[in-house]
Amino acid sequence: MRTGLISSEEIHYALSRRMSAIRLIVVILAILIGASALSLYLLLRASLPQLEGEYALKGLRQAVSLERDDNGMAVIHAQDRIDVAMATGFVHAQERFFQMDLLRRNAAGELSYLFGPVALDRDREIGLHRFRQRARQRLNDVPAKHRALLEAYTQGVNQGIEGLSVRPFEYHLLQAGLQPWQAEDTLLVLYSMYLDLQYHDGRRDLSLDMMKRHLPGPLYDFLHPAGSHWDAPIDNSIQNATPVPQTPWPKPQQQPEVSTDGEAADLMPGSNNWAVSGELTPYNAAMLANDMHLGIRVPNIWYRLQLNWREQDKRHQLTGLSLPGTPLVVVGTNTRLAWGFTNSYGDWSDLIRLRLDKSGEQYLTPQGYLPFSYPVRSIEIKGQQSEQQQIKETIWGPVVGEDEDGTPLVYRWVAHDPQGANLNMLALETADTVDKGVSIATTAGMPAQNIMLADSDGNIAWTIAGPMPIRFGFDGRYISDWSDGTQGWAGYRQAGDYPAVINPDNQRLWSANARVIGGKEYQKIGDGGYALGARNQQIRDRLLAKNTFSEQDFLDIQMDDRALFLSPWRDLMLVQVLPESAHPQATKITEYLQSWSARADIDSLAYLLVRQFRLTVRDLVYQDLLRLMQDKHPDFSFRAIRNQLEIPLWQLVNEQPVHLLPQGIDSWDALFALALDKTLMDLNAEYGDWQQLSWGQFNQVQIRHPLSNFVPLLGMLTDMPEQPLAGDSFMPNVSRNAFGASQRMVVAPGQEQHAILHMPSSQSGHPLAPYFNNGHEAWRIGEPTPLLPGKINYKLKLTPDSN
């Protein structure tokens, strides 16, 4: 008879059965995980590019050699440029098709095809610009020579995809189809760069216009100064900051919560480049440096290659970085001429306020009232029915938003015009002088750039590459009214009307997204949100400090992480903030700041403290401005005006006018104390004890594949190792977790054997490629690596397909 108690034998038996079941589950899970891992591995192996042997291409005229060195750099030898284009398309597709697909879909507003409803809002927003239709129209206008290159490149891309045993692994993970490449897609890739490098919605014009209308004049002038002590234009056209006004802040309706948005707000797509003449190099050839700052993913946006071909019995060699999706070498050297770019941040768009009739269905133009047009586009959505998007358009461009009173706002943008997209930069491939390079740049259809040129005869030049509109009747920084014909655009500038500087007296040129030039030439370019001149100034001063330069000297400037911009903030903390602080750790903070290395080096805690303190002070100082403007219009963008606000910020913290304190704070000492407390609390909340931190722990590589955040374990294969990075914004070595120098190049044309090239992330988009992430570590630490291809490890012969 049972007593109701369970015997020890029964307990042991039950536990044994439970453990056996658990072990069985673990074994089954292990088998399933192992099988999944094996399936993924086999899938990845099947989608590797072909590296050796032979492959037949339809449309190829003569055999082409496609070689790769130990870093995966593609070296193409062909008999003509058409075959080079086809081979380039082939290798781009085999290594990078998913990246190319994202670029074309980003511009076309077609990401929902891959990602489903999660991308629908983005597709609707970008779809307003109808770039797919514009690309088709532009394709009809390109010269026959360029059209032939596009067709050959397109053939190469589609045969490159067909040559893979299975489609790229990303499409399996997304369970999405793969659509063939079209010639128009290459123009969409160019439009995608517009979206990266310029505003697509007029937010800067809107934000400046709101500030100008809602702030007292003296206060607006103070917040939007013409220049500052950081400026370093190449013509020395220095402009002064505006004095602190006596006008107080208008008070917002409610006091905002203080939040630090400083991570993204100090970063902007941009670049550094500079050049010195042959008089300052060992070769008599000029020398060029270029590093383009962008968000960095796996794989890198650029693809390393060297192109070799004949044209009219002349051999050509072109070495540099291409943009997958196009047959173009974006930055590089042809042994006679080298070129590089920085984003110009001139003013290439305008926001127009419409005047409507009583019905609201027509808008006033110099020709009278006209009806809106309503083109419709279809958005394919994975897993759902397609959506029909109706777009509201005018003769000037699409309606992109509304003013505070509901008045429609229209966007006029160079990207919409035929001048906005072409392949004219192809002519740089065979140009042999900076004069020819300048002439070519003025015809380029691309997002406007500061192009820096250097040739083997020792000449250097700067100009704008890209279309430059001619305004009349208004200041392009603010919303305009084109209804009566007194304001508008009068076409585009022609070659002789472009600003240019060739062979200046000091034998040096530089640009870093800040204002490059002044006077009438500056008025042609306009102000689209220039960077603070701190990087520009640091580069200029290092160029002026020497009279001879080697490639290593230029690389040293690219890797310059001296904290000249933040040093005054460190002094402010030591001289005023900490001596007055009642913070219990003020003495310890003082000790850290006294050991300041004046660099954004990976071991520095002092740099991190000063940096985060400045960002918190900035957000406190401008909290009333931000809330006031957002009360007026939810689309006000603090980010769109952030660079200019640094200049008055420094004046405020130095002069400390009581009438410009934010509401709720009664003294500057109280503001600094609050900023210090918040800086330390935020660091503790995110990272633990702030005293155990360093800049390198805060600033770690976080360069990932676009899908690795969404697919478990994928990042173990695809993502770059998380390691500390030196550098930051406001110094030549721009470097944040997943943003910074997307390449570094140093070259004297004709002396390419001494040239340097860095590229982060990976040449290949495939994690099993034998050269995956090669070169990334050299980029991270600044170790020089060659521009020219190294030892050839893989040889593939492309042959004409006779079928």
C-alpha positions in Angstrom: 0.0 0.0 0.0 1.5 3.4 -1.0 1.9 6.1 1.6 1.7 9.0 -0.8 5.4 9.6 -0.7 7.7 9.1 -3.7 10.6 6.8 -3.1 14.2 7.9 -3.9 14.3 5.1 -6.6 11.3 6.6 -8.3 12.8 10.1 -8.2 16.1 8.8 -9.7 14.1 6.9 -12.4 12.1 10.1 -13.3 15.2 12.3 -13.3 17.0 9.7 -15.5 14.1 9.7 -18.0 14.0 13.6 -17.9 17.8 13.8 -18.5 17.6 11.2 -21.3 14.9 13.3 -23.0 16.9 16.5 -22.6 20.0 14.8 -24.1 17.9 13.5 -27.0 16.6 17.1 -27.6 20.1 18.5 -27.4 21.4 15.9 -29.9 18.5 16.6 -32.2 19.1 20.3 -32.0 22.8 19.8 -32.6 22.0 17.7 -35.7 19.6 20.3 -36.9 22.0 23.2 -36.3 24.8 21.2 -37.9 22.6 20.4 -40.9 21.6 24.0 -41.2 25.2 25.1 -41.0 26.2 22.5 -43.6 23.4 23.6 -45.9 24.4 27.3 -45.5 28.0 26.4 -46.1 27.1 24.4 -49.3 24.9 27.3 -50.4 27.7 29.8 -49.9 30.2 27.6 -51.7 27.9 27.3 -54.7 27.6 31.0 -55.0 31.3 31.7 -55.1 32.6 33.6 -58.1 34.6 31.7 -60.7 38.3 32.6 -60.2 40.1 30.4 -62.7 39.7 28.5 -65.9 37.7 29.7 -68.9 34.3 31.2 -69.3 32.5 32.1 -72.6 30.7 35.4 -72.9 28.2 36.2 -75.6 28.9 39.5 -77.3 32.6 39.5 -76.3 34.7 40.5 -79.3 38.1 39.0 -78.4 39.5 37.0 -75.5 39.9 38.9 -72.2 42.2 38.1 -69.3 40.6 38.6 -65.9 43.1 38.1 -63.1 43.0 38.7 -59.3 45.8 39.4 -56.9 46.0 38.2 -53.3 43.6 41.0 -52.2 41.1 40.1 -54.9 41.9 43.2 -57.0 40.6 42.6 -60.5 43.1 43.1 -63.4 41.5 43.1 -66.8 43.4 43.0 -70.1 41.4 43.4 -73.3 41.8 44.6 -76.8 39.2 47.4 -76.6 37.1 49.4 -74.1 33.9 47.6 -75.0 35.3 44.3 -74.0 36.7 45.9 -70.8 33.2 47.1 -70.0 31.7 43.6 -70.4 34.4 42.0 -68.3 33.9 44.7 -65.6 30.2 43.9 -65.6 30.9 40.2 -65.3 33.3 40.5 -62.3 31.1 43.1 -60.6 28.1 40.8 -60.8 30.0 37.7 -59.6 31.4 39.6 -56.6 28.8 42.3 -55.8 25.4 41.8 -57.4 23.4 42.2 -54.2 25.1 45.5 -53.4 24.4 46.7 -57.0 20.8 45.6 -56.6 20.4 47.6 -53.4 21.8 50.7 -55.1 19.4 50.6 -58.0 16.4 49.8 -55.9 17.3 52.5 -53.4 17.1 55.1 -56.2 14.1 53.6 -57.9 12.1 53.3 -54.7 11.9 49.5 -55.2 13.3 48.1 -52.0 10.0 46.6 -51.0 10.5 44.0 -53.7 13.2 42.5 -51.5 12.2 43.5 -48.0 8.5 43.7 -48.1 6.3 46.3 -46.3 9.1 47.4 -43.9 10.6 49.3 -46.8 7.4 50.8 -48.1 7.6 54.2 -46.5 11.1 54.7 -47.9 10.0 53.6 -51.3 7.1 56.0 -51.3 9.4 58.9 -50.2 12.0 58.2 -52.9 9.4 57.3 -55.5 8.4 61.0 -55.6 11.5 61.6 -57.7 10.6 58.9 -60.3 14.2 58.1 -60.9 13.4 54.9 -62.8 11.5 56.9 -65.4 14.2 59.6 -65.5 16.9 56.9 -66.0 15.0 55.5 -69.0 14.7 59.0 -70.5 18.4 59.8 -69.9 19.3 56.5 -71.6 17.8 57.7 -74.8 20.0 60.8 -74.8 23.4 59.3 -74.1 26.0 59.3 -76.9 26.3 56.2 -79.0 29.7 55.4 -77.5 28.4 55.5 -74.0 25.3 53.5 -74.9 27.6 50.8 -76.3 29.6 50.7 -73.1 26.4 50.5 -71.0 25.0 47.6 -73.1 28.3 45.7 -73.0 28.5 46.3 -69.2 24.8 45.1 -68.8 25.5 42.0 -70.9 28.5 41.3 -68.6 26.5 41.7 -65.5 23.7 39.3 -66.5 26.2 36.7 -67.7 28.1 37.0 -64.5 25.0 36.2 -62.5 24.2 33.3 -64.9 27.7 32.0 -64.3 27.1 31.4 -60.6 26.0 27.9 -59.7 23.2 29.4 -57.5 22.1 33.0 -57.0 23.9 35.1 -54.3 23.2 33.9 -50.8 21.3 37.1 -49.8 18.4 36.2 -52.1 18.0 32.8 -50.4 18.0 34.4 -47.0 15.4 37.0 -48.1 13.5 34.4 -50.1 13.4 37.0 -52.9 13.7 36.8 -56.6 16.6 38.1 -58.6 15.8 40.5 -61.5 18.2 40.9 -64.4 20.3 44.1 -64.8 19.2 46.7 -67.3 21.2 49.5 -68.9 19.1 52.1 -67.1 20.1 50.6 -63.8 23.5 52.0 -64.1 22.0 55.5 -64.2 20.0 54.5 -61.1 23.2 53.8 -59.3 24.3 57.4 -60.1 21.0 58.6 -58.7 21.6 56.6 -55.6 24.7 58.6 -55.0 22.6 61.8 -55.2 20.5 60.4 -52.4 23.7 59.7 -50.3 25.3 63.1 -51.0 22.5 65.6 -51.3 19.2 66.4 -49.6 16.3 64.8 -51.5 13.5 66.6 -49.6 14.5 70.2 -49.1 14.9 69.9 -45.4 17.8 72.4 -45.2 15.9 75.1 -47.1 12.9 74.5 -44.9 14.9 74.6 -41.7 16.8 77.8 -42.6 13.6 79.5 -43.9 11.8 78.7 -40.6 14.6 80.1 -38.5 14.8 83.2 -40.6 11.0 83.8 -40.3 10.6 83.0 -36.7 13.7 84.3 -35.0 14.6 88.0 -34.5 17.0 89.2 -37.2 20.1 89.7 -35.0 19.6 86.2 -33.4 19.2 84.5 -36.8 22.3 86.3 -38.2 24.3 85.1 -35.1 23.1 81.5 -35.7 23.9 81.6 -39.4 27.3 83.3 -39.6 29.1 83.9 -42.9 32.4 82.4 -41.6 34.6 81.7 -38.6 38.2 81.3 -37.5 38.0 77.7 -38.7 37.7 78.6 -42.3 40.6 77.7 -44.6 39.5 78.4 -48.3 42.2 78.0 -50.9 41.9 81.7 -51.8 42.2 82.9 -48.2 38.8 84.6 -48.4 38.2 84.6 -44.6 34.8 85.8 -43.3 34.1 86.6 -39.7 31.6 85.3 -37.3 28.7 87.4 -36.2 28.9 89.1 -32.7 26.6 87.8 -29.9 23.3 89.7 -30.1 21.5 91.2 -27.1 18.3 89.5 -28.3 17.1 86.6 -26.1 15.8 83.3 -27.3 12.1 83.2 -28.1 10.6 80.8 -25.6 9.1 77.5 -26.8 5.7 76.4 -25.5 7.1 73.7 -23.3 10.5 72.9 -21.9 12.0 69.9 -23.8 13.7 66.9 -22.3 17.4 67.2 -22.9 18.7 64.4 -25.2 22.1 64.0 -26.9 21.8 63.3 -30.6 25.5 64.0 -31.2 26.5 60.6 -32.6 24.9 61.1 -36.1 24.9 64.9 -36.0 28.6 65.3 -36.3 28.9 63.0 -39.2 28.2 63.9 -42.8 29.0 62.2 -46.1 32.1 64.0 -47.3 35.8 63.6 -48.0 39.3 65.0 -47.9 41.5 65.6 -50.9 44.5 67.8 -51.7 47.3 68.0 -54.2 50.7 69.6 -54.5 52.5 70.4 -57.7 55.6 68.6 -59.1 57.8 71.3 -57.6 57.1 69.7 -54.1 57.5 66.0 -55.0 60.6 63.9 -55.8 59.4 63.1 -59.3 58.4 66.5 -60.9 55.0 64.9 -61.2 52.2 66.3 -59.0 50.8 64.3 -56.1 47.2 63.7 -55.1 45.5 62.4 -52.0 41.9 61.4 -51.7 39.7 59.8 -49.0 35.9 59.7 -49.3 33.9 59.6 -46.1 30.7 57.4 -46.3 28.9 54.9 -44.3 30.8 51.6 -44.5 29.3 48.1 -44.9 30.3 44.7 -46.0 31.3 44.7 -48.7 32.8 48.1 -49.2 31.0 50.5 -51.6 34.1 50.6 -54.0 35.7 47.8 -55.9 39.4 47.8 -56.7 40.5 47.1 -60.2 42.9 47.9 -63.0 41.8 48.2 -66.6 44.2 47.6 -69.5 43.1 48.1 -73.2 44.1 49.5 -76.6 42.5 52.4 -78.4 43.8 53.7 -81.7 47.0 51.7 -81.3 47.6 53.3 -77.9 47.8 51.3 -74.7 45.8 52.5 -71.7 46.1 51.6 -68.1 43.6 52.8 -65.5 44.0 51.9 -61.8 41.7 52.8 -59.0 38.3 52.2 -57.5 35.1 51.5 -59.4 31.5 51.7 -58.3 29.8 48.3 -58.9 26.7 49.0 -61.0 28.7 51.2 -63.3 31.6 50.7 -65.7 33.3 53.9 -64.2 36.5 54.2 -62.3 35.4 56.8 -59.7 38.9 57.8 -58.4 42.2 56.7 -59.8 45.1 57.3 -62.2 45.7 56.7 -65.9 49.5 57.2 -65.4 49.2 60.7 -66.9 46.3 62.2 -64.8 44.9 61.3 -61.4 41.7 62.6 -59.8 39.7 62.4 -56.7 36.5 63.9 -55.2 35.0 65.5 -52.1 31.3 66.4 -51.8 31.0 70.1 -52.6 28.0 71.0 -50.3 27.1 73.8 -52.7 23.5 74.6 -53.3 22.0 72.3 -56.0 18.3 72.4 -55.2 15.5 74.7 -54.1 12.3 74.5 -52.3 9.4 76.4 -54.0 6.3 77.6 -52.2 3.2 77.4 -54.5 0.4 79.9 -54.9 -2.9 78.0 -55.4 -6.2 79.0 -56.9 -9.4 78.9 -54.9 -9.9 75.2 -55.7 -6.5 74.2 -54.7 -6.1 72.2 -57.9 -4.1 74.7 -59.8 -0.9 76.6 -59.1 0.3 79.9 -60.4 3.2 80.1 -62.9 4.5 82.9 -65.2 2.2 81.3 -67.8 -0.8 81.5 -65.6 -2.5 78.9 -63.5 -1.7 75.3 -64.4 -3.2 72.0 -63.1 -1.0 69.5 -61.2 -0.1 66.3 -63.0 -0.5 63.0 -61.3 1.8 60.3 -62.6 1.4 56.9 -61.1 4.0 54.3 -60.4 3.7 50.7 -59.2 5.6 49.4 -56.1 6.1 45.7 -55.9 5.9 44.5 -52.3 7.2 41.1 -51.3 4.4 39.0 -49.9 1.7 41.5 -50.8 -0.1 42.9 -53.8 1.6 45.8 -55.6 0.7 49.4 -54.5 -0.1 52.1 -57.0 1.6 55.4 -55.9 0.1 58.6 -57.2 2.6 61.5 -57.3 1.7 65.1 -57.4 3.9 67.1 -59.8 4.4 70.6 -61.2 6.5 72.0 -64.1 9.3 72.5 -61.5 9.3 69.2 -59.8 7.3 67.0 -57.3 5.4 68.2 -54.3 7.5 66.9 -51.4 5.7 68.4 -48.4 3.8 71.4 -47.0 4.6 74.6 -45.3 3.3 75.4 -41.8 -0.1 76.6 -43.2 -0.5 73.6 -45.5 0.8 75.3 -48.6 2.4 72.7 -51.0 6.2 72.8 -51.3 7.9 71.7 -54.5 11.4 70.5 -54.9 13.6 71.8 -57.8 16.7 69.6 -58.0 19.5 69.2 -60.5 19.1 65.4 -60.2 15.7 65.7 -62.1 17.2 67.3 -65.2 19.0 65.8 -68.2 22.2 67.4 -67.0 22.1 65.5 -63.8 23.1 62.0 -65.0 25.5 61.0 -67.7 28.8 59.1 -68.3 30.9 62.0 -69.4 33.4 61.3 -66.6 34.6 58.3 -68.8 36.6 60.9 -70.7 39.0 61.2 -67.7 40.2 57.7 -68.5 42.3 58.9 -71.4 42.8 62.6 -70.4 46.5 63.5 -69.9 46.5 67.0 -68.5 44.7 68.9 -65.7 43.3 71.3 -68.2 41.5 68.5 -70.0 40.3 67.2 -66.7 38.8 70.5 -65.8 37.0 70.7 -69.1 35.6 67.2 -68.7 34.4 67.9 -65.2 32.2 70.8 -66.3 30.2 68.4 -68.4 29.8 65.7 -65.9 26.3 64.4 -64.9 26.8 63.5 -61.2 26.2 64.8 -57.7 28.4 68.0 -57.7 31.9 67.4 -56.3 35.1 69.2 -55.6 37.3 67.4 -58.1 41.0 67.5 -57.5 43.4 66.8 -60.4 47.1 66.2 -60.7 49.1 65.3 -63.8 52.5 63.8 -64.5 53.8 67.1 -65.8 53.5 68.6 -62.3 50.2 70.5 -62.7 47.3 70.6 -60.2 43.8 71.9 -60.4 40.5 72.2 -58.6 37.0 72.8 -60.0 33.4 71.7 -59.5 32.4 68.5 -61.3 28.7 68.3 -61.9 25.8 70.5 -63.1 25.6 74.1 -61.6 22.3 75.9 -62.0 22.1 79.6 -62.6 19.7 81.3 -60.1 18.0 84.7 -60.5 16.0 86.8 -58.2 16.4 85.0 -54.9 18.7 83.6 -52.2 18.9 79.8 -52.8 19.2 79.1 -49.1 15.5 79.9 -48.5 12.1 78.9 -49.8 11.3 80.8 -53.0 8.2 81.8 -55.0 8.5 81.2 -58.8 4.9 82.1 -59.6 5.5 85.5 -61.4 8.8 84.7 -63.2 11.0 87.1 -61.1 12.6 84.1 -59.4 13.9 80.8 -60.8 16.7 79.1 -62.7 18.1 80.3 -66.0 19.6 77.0 -67.2 23.0 75.7 -66.3 26.5 77.1 -66.3 28.8 76.3 -69.2 32.5 75.3 -69.1 33.9 78.9 -69.2 31.7 79.9 -66.3 32.8 77.3 -63.8 35.0 78.3 -60.8 38.5 76.8 -61.1 41.9 77.2 -59.7 44.9 75.8 -61.7 48.5 75.9 -60.5 48.1 78.4 -57.6 51.2 80.3 -56.5 51.7 78.3 -53.3 51.7 75.0 -55.3 49.0 73.5 -53.0 45.3 72.8 -53.2 42.9 71.3 -50.6 39.3 70.7 -49.9 37.4 68.9 -47.1 33.7 69.7 -47.6 34.0 73.2 -46.3 33.8 76.4 -48.3 36.6 76.2 -50.9 36.6 79.7 -52.4 35.0 83.1 -51.9 33.7 86.1 -53.8 31.8 85.8 -57.0 32.9 82.2 -57.6 31.4 81.3 -54.2 28.1 82.9 -55.2 28.0 80.6 -58.2 28.3 77.5 -56.0 26.1 78.7 -53.1 25.8 77.2 -49.6 24.1 73.8 -49.3 25.4 73.2 -45.8 29.2 73.3 -45.7 31.2 71.4 -43.1 33.0 73.3 -40.4 36.4 74.2 -41.7 38.3 72.4 -39.0 39.4 69.5 -41.2 40.2 71.8 -44.0 42.4 74.0 -41.8 44.3 71.0 -40.3 45.1 69.7 -43.8 46.1 73.2 -45.1 48.4 73.8 -42.2 50.2 70.5 -42.6 50.6 71.2 -46.3 52.1 74.6 -45.6 54.5 73.2 -43.0 56.6 71.3 -45.6 58.2 72.0 -48.9 58.6 68.4 -50.1 56.2 65.5 -49.9 56.4 61.8 -50.2 53.4 59.4 -50.4 54.0 58.5 -46.7 53.8 62.2 -45.8 50.3 62.3 -47.5 49.2 59.2 -45.7 50.3 60.7 -42.4 48.0 63.6 -43.1 45.1 61.2 -43.9 45.7 59.4 -40.6 46.1 62.7 -38.6 44.0 62.3 -35.5 45.1 65.4 -33.6 42.2 66.9 -31.6 42.8 70.5 -32.5 39.1 71.2 -32.7 38.4 69.8 -29.2 41.5 71.2 -27.5 39.8 74.5 -26.6 36.9 72.5 -25.1 39.4 70.6 -22.9 40.9 73.9 -21.8 37.4 75.2 -21.0 36.7 72.2 -18.8 40.1 72.5 -17.0 40.0 76.3 -16.5 36.3 77.0 -15.8 34.1 73.9 -15.5 36.0 71.6 -13.2 37.4 74.2 -10.7 33.8 75.4 -10.1 32.3 71.9 -10.1 30.9 70.3 -6.9 30.8 66.9 -8.7 32.4 64.3 -6.4 34.6 63.1 -9.2 35.8 66.5 -10.4 39.3 65.9 -9.1 39.6 62.6 -10.9 38.3 64.1 -14.1 40.8 66.9 -13.8 43.6 64.3 -13.5 42.4 62.5 -16.7 42.2 65.8 -18.6 45.7 66.8 -17.5 47.0 63.6 -19.1 45.4 64.7 -22.4 47.3 63.4 -25.5 45.5 65.9 -27.8 44.6 63.1 -30.1 41.6 60.8 -30.7 43.8 57.8 -29.9 42.3 54.5 -28.9 43.7 54.6 -25.3 42.4 58.1 -24.4 39.7 58.5 -21.8 40.3 62.2 -21.8 39.3 62.6 -25.4 36.1 60.7 -24.9 35.1 62.8 -21.9 35.8 66.1 -23.7 34.0 65.0 -26.8 30.8 63.8 -25.0 30.8 66.9 -22.8 30.8 69.2 -25.8 27.9 67.3 -27.4 25.9 67.5 -24.2 26.6 71.3 -23.8 25.5 71.8 -27.4 22.2 70.0 -27.0 21.5 72.0 -23.7 22.4 75.3 -25.3 20.1 74.8 -28.3 17.2 72.9 -26.6 15.0 76.0 -26.8 15.8 76.6 -30.5 15.0 73.0 -31.3 11.7 72.9 -29.5 10.7 76.3 -30.8 11.2 75.3 -34.4 9.7 71.8 -34.0 6.6 73.5 -32.5 6.3 75.4 -35.8 6.9 72.5 -38.1 7.6 68.8 -37.3 10.0 68.5 -40.3 12.4 71.1 -38.9 15.9 69.4 -39.0 18.5 70.2 -36.5 20.9 68.0 -38.5 20.5 70.1 -41.6 21.9 73.2 -39.9 24.3 71.6 -37.4 27.6 72.7 -38.9 26.9 76.4 -38.7 25.7 76.1 -35.1 29.2 75.1 -33.9 30.5 78.7 -34.4 27.9 80.5 -32.2 28.1 77.7 -29.7 31.7 78.4 -29.0 31.0 82.2 -28.7 28.2 81.5 -26.2 30.3 79.2 -23.9 33.1 81.8 -23.9 31.1 85.0 -23.6 28.4 83.4 -21.5 25.5 85.9 -22.0 22.8 85.3 -19.4 20.0 86.3 -21.7 20.8 83.4 -24.0 20.7 80.7 -21.4 18.0 78.0 -22.1 14.9 78.2 -20.0 15.1 76.5 -16.6 18.9 77.2 -16.3 19.9 80.3 -14.3 23.7 80.4 -15.0 26.4 79.1 -17.3 28.1 77.3 -14.4 24.8 75.5 -13.7 24.6 74.6 -17.4 28.2 73.2 -17.4 27.4 71.3 -14.2 24.3 69.7 -15.7 26.2 68.8 -18.8 29.0 67.2 -16.8 26.5 65.2 -14.8 24.6 64.1 -17.8 27.8 63.2 -19.8 28.9 60.8 -17.0 25.5 59.4 -16.4 25.0 58.6 -20.1 28.3 56.9 -20.3 27.7 54.8 -17.2 24.2 53.9 -18.4 25.5 52.5 -21.7 28.9 51.2 -20.9 29.2 50.8 -17.1 31.9 52.6 -15.1 33.1 55.5 -17.3 36.5 55.4 -15.6 37.1 52.0 -17.3 36.4 53.4 -20.8 38.7 54.7 -23.5 38.0 56.3 -26.9 38.8 53.0 -28.6 36.2 51.1 -26.6 33.6 53.7 -27.5 34.8 53.9 -31.1 34.9 50.3 -32.3 34.5 49.0 -35.8 30.9 48.0 -36.4 31.1 47.3 -40.1 28.4 44.8 -41.0 26.6 43.1 -43.8 23.2 44.7 -44.4 21.5 41.4 -43.4 23.6 40.4 -40.4 21.4 42.2 -37.9 18.4 40.2 -39.1 19.8 36.8 -39.8 21.1 34.9 -36.7 24.8 33.9 -36.9 25.3 35.5 -40.3 27.5 38.2 -38.8 30.0 35.6 -37.6 30.8 35.0 -41.3 30.3 38.4 -42.8 31.0 41.2 -40.4 34.4 42.8 -39.7 36.0 42.2 -36.3 35.0 44.7 -33.6 38.3 46.5 -32.9 39.1 50.0 -31.7 39.5 52.9 -34.2 41.6 56.0 -33.8 40.2 59.2 -35.3 36.8 61.0 -35.2 35.0 63.8 -36.9 36.6 67.3 -37.1 40.0 65.9 -38.0 41.5 64.5 -41.2 41.2 60.9 -39.9 37.4 60.8 -39.9 36.5 57.6 -38.2 33.5 56.3 -36.4 32.1 52.9 -35.9 30.7 52.4 -39.4 31.5 55.7 -41.0 34.7 57.2 -42.3 37.3 56.8 -45.1 35.7 54.4 -47.5 39.1 54.5 -49.3 42.4 56.3 -49.0 44.5 56.9 -52.1 47.8 58.7 -52.6 49.4 58.8 -56.1 51.7 60.8 -58.3 50.7 60.0 -61.9 53.4 58.0 -63.7 54.8 56.9 -60.3 52.1 54.4 -59.4 54.7 51.9 -58.1 55.0 54.2 -55.0 51.3 54.9 -54.7 49.1 53.9 -51.7 45.6 52.6 -51.5 43.5 51.6 -48.5 40.1 50.1 -48.5 38.1 49.0 -45.5 35.7 46.0 -45.2 36.1 43.7 -48.2 36.7 43.6 -51.9 34.4 40.6 -52.1 30.8 40.4 -50.9 31.2 36.7 -50.3 32.5 35.5 -46.9 34.1 32.4 -48.3 36.1 34.2 -50.9 39.8 33.5 -50.3 40.6 37.2 -50.1 37.6 38.2 -47.9 38.4 41.2 -45.7 42.1 41.3 -47.0 43.4 44.9 -46.5 40.9 45.8 -43.8 43.3 45.7 -41.0 45.9 47.9 -42.9 43.1 50.4 -43.3 42.2 50.4 -39.6 45.8 51.0 -38.4 47.1 53.1 -41.3 49.7 50.7 -42.7 50.6 51.6 -46.3 49.5 49.1 -48.9 50.1 49.5 -52.7 47.7 50.9 -55.2 49.0 48.6 -58.0 48.0 44.9 -58.0 50.2 42.5 -56.2 51.0 38.9 -56.9 48.5 37.4 -59.3 46.9 34.3 -57.7 43.9 33.6 -59.9 43.6 33.7 -63.7 40.3 33.5 -65.6 40.1 33.6 -69.4 37.0 35.1 -70.8 36.4 34.0 -74.4 33.8 34.9 -77.1 30.8 32.6 -77.1 30.4 31.5 -80.7 26.9 30.0 -80.2 
